[in-house]
Amino acid sequence: MPAPTTPFQPYASLHTTLDGPGDARPTALQIIKDSNLLGSGLKGKSILITGCSSGIGVETARALYAAGATLYLTARDIPKLEKVIDDIVANPTGEAKDATFKTAQGVPRPVTIELHLDSLAGVRKGIAEFEAKSKGELNILIENAGVMACPYNLTVDGLETQIGTNHFAHFVLFQAVKPLLLATAEKTNTLSRVVTVSSAGHRFGGINFDDIHYTADPSKYSKWGAYGQSKTANIYLANAIHRRYGNKGLTALSVHPGGIMTELGRHLDEADVKQLAPGGWDDFAKIFKNPEQGAATTVWAAVSAHFDDVKNGGRYCADVGECGPAPAEAAPGANGYAPHAYDEASEEKLWKLSCETVGIKDE
């Protein structure tokens, strides 16, 4: 799918001046309000979201619940997720005094799904739980969970941790729920959607097809290079899904949520920060979003009427809009896509490799 020639950026004016978390940049709830969905606008829509026990996954779920959606939320730690859900149900807008919200009638409590993305067996066990608990429909899949800048390690399946968790596990999940997404699109005569949470970090590099898991020579492992290829893989998956299934009622988008201080950054040190922002923490202070703002682009990709037009699928988004190319001099964390982000040959090569790796027959 080609990049947009004129990127649609409806919130561009709110991103011109950055003043740190809580500034004028929109929150996920603001997207729901602006889309006239607050209360019951998504009632009857079923959404599966990975990584909902912390970070932007929580605020993504909260905003979509505030719109009345039926949610299936995954995490490794179910007791922690249950506490998150308690808070979402008690305070769905995150604004206790928000008089504009009315509880949507008949919206069920979000359903928990135990999902371990560091093990393909753990993913398949979570899929079985989802299939047992779901109502036979799925409108939207949001692949939000991930890890970043980890020390070198392999999963139990022999996959490098970052691409194993961020891509291959989510590839298995998508393939398992794809029939349900397609059937729901046909039944409702609306597009189903997949949203993959990528990152500006995809610009660190494309896919290292020669040694994707760094097993041939672990000394060449780079935590940012590995992170970059896993985030490129998130873009490639969305692009390939849209190209393969857009004409069958299933579209896909990838998003960069922005810089958010969450548990995702637990492996970062001062050198990492300076690599991402040359001015160090002072630069980050202005760039950072709070989790409510960080979830905005994901929610926009999931609900925006702009993507009801199948021609607009297969796009890479950030700051609640479609991205154009990144300037050559752009800082590592800045918006914009790298030249390799729209590379159909590499997308197809990764798709085939992914099928072989996880034992799925390609169509």
C-alpha positions in Angstrom: 0.0 0.0 0.0 1.6 3.3 -1.0 2.1 6.1 1.6 -0.5 8.9 1.5 0.4 11.7 -0.8 -1.5 14.2 1.3 -1.5 12.9 4.9 -4.8 13.5 6.8 -3.8 15.4 10.0 -7.0 16.8 11.7 -5.2 17.6 15.0 -2.0 19.1 13.5 -2.7 22.5 15.1 -2.7 21.0 18.6 0.8 19.5 18.1 2.7 22.6 17.0 3.7 23.7 20.5 4.7 21.0 22.9 4.6 21.6 26.7 4.8 18.2 28.1 2.2 15.8 29.6 -1.2 17.3 29.9 -0.7 20.1 27.3 -3.1 20.9 24.4 -2.5 17.6 22.6 -5.7 15.5 22.7 -6.5 12.6 24.9 -8.1 9.3 23.9 -11.3 10.4 25.6 -11.2 13.6 23.5 -11.1 11.5 20.3 -14.2 9.7 21.5 -16.0 12.9 22.3 -15.0 14.5 19.0 -16.2 11.4 17.1 -19.6 11.7 18.9 -19.2 8.2 20.4 -19.3 9.0 24.1 -21.8 6.9 26.0 -23.0 4.3 23.5 -21.5 5.1 20.1 -19.6 1.8 20.0 -22.3 -0.3 21.7 -22.4 -3.7 20.1 -18.8 -3.4 18.8 -16.4 -6.1 20.1 -12.7 -5.1 20.6 -9.7 -7.2 21.6 -6.7 -5.3 23.1 -3.4 -6.7 24.2 -1.3 -5.3 27.0 -4.0 -3.7 29.2 -2.6 -3.9 32.7 -0.5 -0.7 32.5 0.5 2.2 30.2 -1.5 3.3 27.2 -3.3 0.0 27.0 -5.3 1.0 30.1 -6.3 4.4 28.6 -7.1 2.9 25.2 -9.5 0.5 27.0 -10.9 3.2 29.2 -11.8 5.4 26.2 -13.4 2.6 24.2 -15.4 1.4 27.2 -16.6 5.0 27.6 -18.0 4.6 24.1 -19.9 1.5 25.1 -17.7 -1.1 23.4 -17.6 -4.8 24.5 -13.9 -5.3 25.5 -11.7 -8.3 25.7 -8.5 -7.2 27.5 -5.3 -9.2 27.8 -2.4 -9.2 30.3 0.0 -11.6 31.9 -1.0 -10.6 35.4 -4.8 -11.1 35.7 -5.2 -9.8 39.3 -3.5 -6.6 38.2 -5.8 -6.4 35.2 -8.9 -7.0 37.3 -7.9 -3.9 39.4 -7.5 -1.9 36.2 -10.9 -3.0 35.0 -12.4 -2.1 38.4 -11.1 1.5 37.9 -12.3 1.7 34.3 -15.8 0.6 35.2 -16.0 3.0 38.2 -14.5 5.9 36.3 -14.8 5.3 32.5 -14.0 8.8 31.4 -11.1 9.4 33.8 -13.0 12.5 34.8 -15.1 12.0 37.9 -16.9 15.3 37.4 -17.6 14.9 33.7 -21.4 15.5 33.5 -21.5 14.8 29.8 -21.0 11.0 30.3 -24.0 8.7 30.7 -23.4 5.0 31.3 -24.3 3.1 28.2 -27.1 0.6 29.1 -26.1 -3.0 28.8 -22.4 -2.6 28.3 -20.7 -5.5 30.0 -17.7 -5.4 32.3 -14.5 -5.9 30.2 -13.5 -9.5 29.9 -10.0 -10.6 31.0 -7.8 -12.9 28.9 -4.5 -14.2 30.2 -2.0 -13.9 27.4 1.7 -14.5 27.5 3.4 -13.0 24.4 6.9 -14.4 25.3 5.7 -17.9 24.4 3.8 -19.1 21.3 2.1 -21.7 23.5 1.1 -18.9 25.9 -0.4 -17.0 23.0 -2.3 -20.0 21.8 -3.6 -20.7 25.3 -4.9 -17.1 25.4 -6.5 -17.5 22.0 -8.4 -20.5 23.3 -9.6 -18.5 26.3 -10.7 -15.7 24.0 -12.6 -18.1 21.8 -14.4 -19.6 24.8 -15.4 -16.2 26.2 -16.2 -14.3 23.0 -19.7 -13.9 21.5 -18.7 -14.9 18.0 -17.9 -11.4 16.7 -14.8 -9.2 16.6 -14.8 -5.8 15.0 -11.4 -4.5 16.1 -8.1 -6.0 17.1 -5.6 -3.7 18.8 -2.1 -5.2 19.1 -0.8 -2.8 21.8 1.5 -4.9 24.1 5.3 -4.8 23.6 8.7 -4.6 25.1 11.5 -2.1 24.3 15.3 -2.0 24.3 15.8 -5.2 26.2 19.1 -6.9 26.9 19.7 -9.8 24.5 17.7 -12.8 25.2 15.6 -15.5 23.4 12.1 -16.6 24.1 11.3 -20.2 25.0 10.7 -20.6 21.2 14.2 -19.4 20.3 13.0 -16.0 19.1 14.9 -12.8 19.9 12.8 -11.3 22.7 11.8 -8.0 21.1 10.7 -9.3 17.7 9.4 -12.5 19.3 7.1 -10.5 21.6 6.3 -7.5 19.5 5.8 -9.2 16.2 5.7 -13.0 16.0 3.3 -13.4 19.0 1.0 -10.8 17.6 1.2 -12.4 14.2 -0.1 -15.7 15.7 -2.9 -13.8 17.5 -3.9 -12.0 14.3 -4.0 -15.2 12.2 -6.2 -16.9 14.9 -8.8 -14.2 15.0 -8.7 -13.2 11.3 -11.6 -15.5 10.4 -13.7 -13.8 13.1 -12.7 -10.3 11.9 -13.6 -11.2 8.3 -16.9 -12.9 9.3 -17.9 -9.9 11.4 -17.2 -7.5 8.5 -19.4 -9.6 6.2 -22.2 -9.9 8.8 -22.3 -6.2 9.7 -21.4 -4.9 6.3 -18.7 -2.7 7.9 -14.9 -2.8 7.8 -13.2 -4.6 10.6 -9.9 -3.1 11.7 -6.5 -4.2 13.1 -4.4 -1.5 14.8 -0.7 -2.4 15.5 1.2 -0.2 17.9 4.5 0.6 16.2 6.9 3.4 17.1 9.1 6.1 15.6 11.8 3.6 16.6 11.1 1.8 13.4 13.5 4.3 11.9 16.4 2.6 13.7 16.4 0.0 11.0 14.5 -2.5 8.8 14.3 -6.2 9.2 17.6 -8.1 9.6 16.6 -11.0 7.4 20.1 -12.4 7.4 20.0 -13.0 11.2 16.7 -11.8 12.5 17.2 -13.4 16.0 20.9 -12.6 16.3 21.6 -16.3 16.9 24.4 -16.5 14.2 26.4 -13.9 16.0 24.9 -12.6 19.3 27.8 -10.1 19.7 26.2 -8.1 16.9 23.0 -7.6 19.0 21.9 -4.0 19.3 18.9 -3.4 21.6 17.9 -0.4 19.5 18.4 -2.2 16.2 16.4 -5.1 17.5 13.7 -2.8 18.7 13.7 -1.0 15.4 13.2 -4.1 13.4 10.3 -5.2 15.7 8.6 -1.9 15.2 9.2 -2.1 11.4 7.6 -5.5 11.6 4.5 -3.9 13.2 4.2 -1.6 10.3 4.7 -4.4 7.8 2.1 -6.5 9.4 -0.5 -3.7 9.2 0.4 -2.9 5.6 0.3 -6.6 4.5 -3.1 -7.2 6.3 -4.6 -4.3 4.5 -3.2 -5.3 1.1 -4.3 -8.9 1.5 -7.7 -8.4 3.1 -8.8 -4.8 2.4 -11.1 -5.9 -0.4 -12.6 -8.5 1.9 -13.7 -6.1 4.6 -10.6 -6.1 6.9 -8.3 -3.1 7.0 -5.2 -2.3 9.2 -3.2 0.6 10.4 0.0 1.1 12.4 0.5 3.9 14.9 3.3 5.7 16.8 1.8 6.7 20.1 4.5 9.2 21.0 6.9 9.4 23.9 5.2 8.3 27.1 6.8 7.5 30.4 5.5 4.0 31.2 6.8 0.7 32.3 7.9 0.2 28.7 11.0 2.3 29.3 12.3 0.4 32.3 15.4 -0.7 30.5 16.5 2.9 29.5 19.6 4.5 30.9 20.9 8.1 30.4 22.8 7.1 27.3 19.6 5.7 25.8 17.8 9.0 26.6 20.5 11.1 24.9 20.3 8.8 21.8 16.6 9.5 21.6 16.8 13.2 22.5 20.2 14.9 22.2 19.3 17.4 24.9 18.6 14.5 27.4 15.7 14.6 29.9 15.1 18.4 29.3 14.2 17.7 25.7 12.0 14.7 26.7 10.1 16.9 29.2 8.5 18.8 26.3 8.0 15.8 24.1 6.4 13.4 26.6 2.7 12.8 26.6 0.7 11.4 29.5 -0.9 7.9 29.0 -4.2 9.5 28.2 -2.6 11.5 25.4 -0.5 8.5 24.3 -3.6 6.4 23.7 -5.2 9.0 21.4 -3.7 7.9 18.1 -4.5 4.3 18.8 -8.1 5.2 19.6 -8.3 7.5 16.5 -7.1 4.7 14.2 -9.6 2.3 15.8 -12.7 4.6 15.5 -12.1 7.4 13.0 -14.7 7.6 10.1 -11.7 8.5 7.9 -10.7 4.8 7.8 -14.2 3.6 6.9 -13.0 4.3 3.3 -10.9 1.2 2.5 -8.6 3.4 0.3 -7.3 5.0 3.5 -6.1 1.7 5.1 -2.5 0.6 5.4 -1.3 3.9 6.8 1.3 4.7 9.5 -0.1 7.3 11.9 1.1 9.5 14.7 -0.1 12.6 16.6 -3.7 11.6 15.7 -3.1 11.8 12.0 -1.4 10.1 9.1 2.3 10.5 8.8 4.4 11.9 5.9 8.1 11.0 5.5 10.5 11.9 8.3 13.0 14.6 7.3 16.6 13.3 7.1 17.6 15.4 10.0 14.7 14.4 12.3 15.4 13.4 15.9 15.0 9.6 16.5 11.7 10.1 18.4 10.2 12.5 15.9 7.2 11.7 13.8 7.4 10.6 10.1 8.1 7.3 8.5 11.4 5.9 7.3 11.9 5.1 3.5 11.7 1.4 4.3 8.3 1.6 6.0 6.4 1.1 2.7 8.4 -1.7 1.1 6.0 -4.3 -0.3 8.7 -6.8 -1.1 10.0 -6.8 2.5 6.5 -6.9 3.9 5.8 -10.1 1.9 9.2 -11.6 2.8 8.4 -11.0 6.5 4.9 -12.4 6.1 6.2 -15.7 4.6 9.0 -15.9 7.2 6.4 -15.4 9.9 4.2 -18.2 8.6 7.2 -20.5 8.5 8.4 -19.5 12.0 5.1 -20.0 13.8 3.9 -23.0 11.7 1.1 -21.4 9.8 0.3 -22.2 6.2 0.2 -19.1 4.0 -2.9 -18.6 2.0 
